[in-house]
């Protein structure tokens, strides 16, 4: 079992002002990854874990943040979100999660 902060990775933009955060939220009990952007990651995680969002995300509680990247603009975050939602992006996320899980078992 993973601890809450075991998987968190960061990539912070070289700019000074962060206005949008892209994140991957993982449900270990259902082996599902949600990738999206928000201006408030704590609120977004609370909404996921308390069933306050879509019917799709309500099914996959509890969730934890496994990856995050910060961006100055929403358009930059949306561009990266699209990349991570591609087949290669999802393969990257799954590899990272599996590596972290394997590392926490050793």
URVEN-V838056 format. One record per backbone hydrogen bond with DSSP energy under -0.5 kcal/mol. CO is the residue of the C=O (numbers start at 1). NH is the residue of the N-H. E is the energy in kcal/mol with one decimal. If there is no record, write none. Layout:
co={CO;CO}
nh={NH;NH}
e={E;E}
This chain:
co={3;5;9;11;16;17;20;21;22;23;24;24;25;26;26;27;27;27;32;34;36;38;40;41;42;43;44;45;46;47;47;48;54;55;56;57;58;64;67;68;69;70;71;71;73;74;75;76;77;78;79;80;81;83;83;86;87;88;89;90;91;92;93;94;95;96;97;98;99;100;101;102}
nh={6;8;68;70;18;19;71;38;69;36;66;67;34;28;64;30;31;32;27;25;23;21;44;45;46;47;48;49;50;52;53;51;58;59;59;60;61;26;24;11;22;13;19;20;77;78;79;80;81;82;83;84;85;86;89;90;91;92;93;94;95;96;97;98;99;100;101;102;103;104;105;106}
e={-1.4;-0.5;-1.6;-1.9;-0.6;-0.6;-3.2;-2.5;-2.4;-2.3;-2.9;-1.2;-3.3;-0.7;-1.8;-0.7;-1.3;-1.5;-2.9;-3.3;-3.1;-3.3;-2.2;-2.6;-2.2;-2.7;-2.3;-2.7;-1.2;-2.5;-0.6;-1.1;-1.7;-1.0;-0.7;-1.1;-0.6;-3.0;-2.2;-0.7;-3.0;-0.6;-1.9;-2.5;-1.7;-2.9;-1.9;-2.0;-2.7;-2.2;-1.5;-2.6;-1.7;-1.1;-0.6;-2.6;-2.3;-2.2;-2.2;-2.7;-2.5;-2.3;-2.6;-2.9;-2.5;-2.3;-2.6;-2.6;-2.2;-1.8;-1.1;-1.3}
